[in-house]
Amino acid sequence: MRDRTFLDIAIQHTLEGCFAPPEYGGNRQGGGWRMIGIEGDSQPLGYSLFSQELGGYRERDGHPMSTPNPDERGPDGELRPRPLSTDGRAIQANIAQLTGFLEQVVPGACL
């Protein structure tokens, strides 16, 4: 943990509190999930998130058999990942903006 900054830990804990399964004490009644357009904790084992950067699914450690989520396939079977919700895009933009600001104020804080 010595190579992590306070900001790294604060961001991680905030994200965990907002988006972790509610049974762990955060994300009360799934509000964080609804805000970004996730239906809930029903993702079967083996499914992975689509990466725009890779143009495919990012495999998770220990779950090499990942497949697209059923609602991300078109009628023809072609991959059509769901876009972020408006709230999800706003959260992503705010995190990027805050990170950029903090990096200007405290260089290296967000590496």
N, C-alpha and C positions, 0 to 999 in steps of 0.2 A: 504494500500500500504506500510505500515511501515515494514511489515515482508518480503517484496520483495527487492532483491538487485538491484543495478543499472544494473548489468549484466542480471538479469531476464527480466527486462524491455527492455533492448537493444535487447536481443534475440527475445522477443515477437514482438517488433516493426519491426525488420528485417524480420521475417517470415511473418508478416502481409503485409509488403510492397512488398515482393517477390511473395506471393501466394494468396493474397486476390483478389476478383473480380476487374478487371481493372476500373470499374465505380467508385471505391472509391479512385482512384489516384495512385495506385501502380500496379505492375504486368503489365507493359505496353504491350499492344497488346497480353496479355496472355503468354508472354515469360517464366514466371516462371512455368506455367502449362506445356507448351511444353517441358521444360527442364526435368521435372520429369515424363513425359508421360501421363499427364491428358489432355483430349480433350477439356475441357472448362467447363463453368458454366452451364451444362445442367443436373446436377444431380437432379432428381425429388425429391420432398419432401418425406421423409420417408426412403430413402436409407441411409445406414450407411456404415462405413468403416470396412473392415475385420480386425480382430485382430489375429495375429499369436499366441499371448500369450493365448488368450481365445479359439482359434480354432473355432471362430464364429464371428458373427457381434456384434459390440459394439453399443448398442442402444443410441440414442441421446435424451437428455432431451426434452420433448415435442413432440417427434416423435416416439412413441412406436411401430408403425406398420412397422418397417424397413424390407426391403427385400434385397437380394443380387442384385448387379448391373446386368443387363441382360448379359453383356459381361463376367461375372464371373461364368456362368453356362455352363457346358459341354453339348454336344448333348444328353447325357443320363440324364440331369437335375442335375447332381452332382456338388457340389460347387467346383470351380477351380479358386481361386483368382488370379488376374494378379500379377506377380512379379513386384517389383520396376524396373524402367529403370536403365541403367548403370549410368546415371547422378543422379538419385534419390538415388541409393546406395552410390555413391560418396559423395553426400551432407550429407547423414545420417552418414557416416564414419567420415567426416570432423567435423560435429557437435560433435560427440562423442569424437573425438580426442581433439578438442579445449576445450570442457568441462572438460575432464580429466586433461589437462594441467592447465587450470585456477583453478581447484580444488586443484592441487598441490601447485600452487603459492599463492592462497588466499583460505585456507580451509573454506568451508561453503559457498563460493560464488555461487555455482551452486545447492544448495539444493532446 
